[in-house]
């Protein structure tokens, strides 16, 4: 399968190093190409395509290339510390660096991974051997991305819901991240079904995502649009579907209002499943049927990639559900952007011990290859460990 993946990789559009590594000499300033209706029209229609438009489309297609998906390794330092604590390691920069080095240097990772979402510390970090992590990713043919939101805070006037902060200063930050080598961005906001969700919370989530997306595109970064519908609650799959339809309708309304180029974005939706504490259970085929129905009703075919989050599912469950969605052709590249569902067994195998690095990397590659096969609709579940079958749901998960 590795050779097949390599063939797919070679045939996929890949950015040249000169296009996206640090050292870009003249960082382009965004401009706008404007198409207007009849000049006599009081409110002309404006379609914007900044100077980065072609590059945004190329980057999005590179990330959404056959048999590949995204490794989300953008945990904040505090959350990364919780992961390290689970294996008995202190939360120090050296330990975070050692773990991130293990991930990005796994041999052949780029056969299955097209993009890696980084935390700001990691974007500017080097490996334990002193090589820039951005350069290591480039050698693996993996596009570097960057988490740009500033986390969730309480939303005043709502039903104990939250909103995502980080728009202040985003233009200058995204310009700096582009110069450092990032080529896509991620912004996570959440919607809680048990808490409503209120119309206020849904609108705030959609508007924030749209403003972030527009600002990111103006500065050369492909925005990953992620309104995560949390698994918290006891509701069934039909309620999840109902809320997801509302959320995605709002999101695309405001993306259009903000002149976001749909061909230059990626989506990171939740799969449509019953709540984590629901008595109702769904098979992979049911999850695929509901989720694909949602996509067909709400997502324009112009969007190149749907990179699903795992949301606390077990490693195996997330892979099985993705595989079920790829049993027939889709208008989009339907793939993965997993964090815990790629890293859990890898982290436990490593345990912070240098002698376990190769075994941990093998675990990561097995998981990445399994999801690569699922993206192609060819995963069969062979060789899975008991650890990979354990659920990872955390109520009100933040990172």
Protein Blocks (a to p, Z undefined) as FASTA:
>chain_A
ZZmmmmmmmmpccddfklmpghifbacddddddddddfklmbacdddddfklmmmmmmmm
mmmgghiacddfkbcfklmmmmmmmnopacdfklmmmmmmmmmmoghklmmmcbdcddfk
lmmpccfkopafklmmmmnopacdddfbebjaddehiahiacdehkeoklmmmmmmmmno
pabdcddddddfklopafklmmmmmmmmmmmmmmmmmnopacdddddddfbdjbdfklmm
mmmmmmmmmmmmmmmmnopafklcccddddddddfkbcbdcdfklmmmmmmmmmmmmmcf
klmbdcddekopafklmmmmmmmmmmbccfbdcddddfklmmmmmmmmnnopaklmmmmm
mmmmmmmmmmmmmmnopaghiaiafklmpccbdehiaZZ
